[in-house]
């Protein structure tokens, strides 16, 4: 009891369990209604009014950012072990990482569209917050590339890390709107580009 009171005090008096239940309510509504889900529907799902909903997150932007933290960081957590498998050959690692990413965004389509197509476009602070989270993944991937030894120059490794993250994200976004395109084509195309870029860089270093 005391520990929960201390935690709530550290959150400005907001109960983290209550915040979690409100985010759960938001998830249910967004999954059900899609990216146009209203704040009124989310509040109704939680059994409260919109002002009370916002109060738990400071404002609507705070709610958007909390949802971004919850879901984008979950995606990153799932991707991390895939591209960090140092004992697996490069092509297999890249393919597994891209497959995992496409699995997650297609399985959570409404949440993905809500965050990237609505919240990010509607609120500049949320857009900046999400960009920072995605950028951290590029930095992490760049560090993995450098530590593998394939790319000796750490700056070059960072450039490749950010380029690969951006390419996969934008291509995945395009694919979600073009399901007539075979998923295997998308994965193989991305893998070919990434492996070729890595091989080209390694060859240039050895020359």
Secondary structure, 3 states (H helix, E strand, C coil): CHHHHHHHHHCCCCCHHHHHHHHHHHHHHHHHHCCCCCHHHHHHHHCCCHHHHHHCCCCHHHHHHHHHHHHHHHHHHHHHHHHCCCCCCHHHHHHHHHHHHHHHHHHCHHHHHHHHHHHHHHCHHHHHHHHHHHHHHHHHHHHHHHHHCCCCCHHHHHHHHHHHHHHHHHHHHHHHCCCCCCHHHHHHHHHHHHHHHHHHHHHHHHC
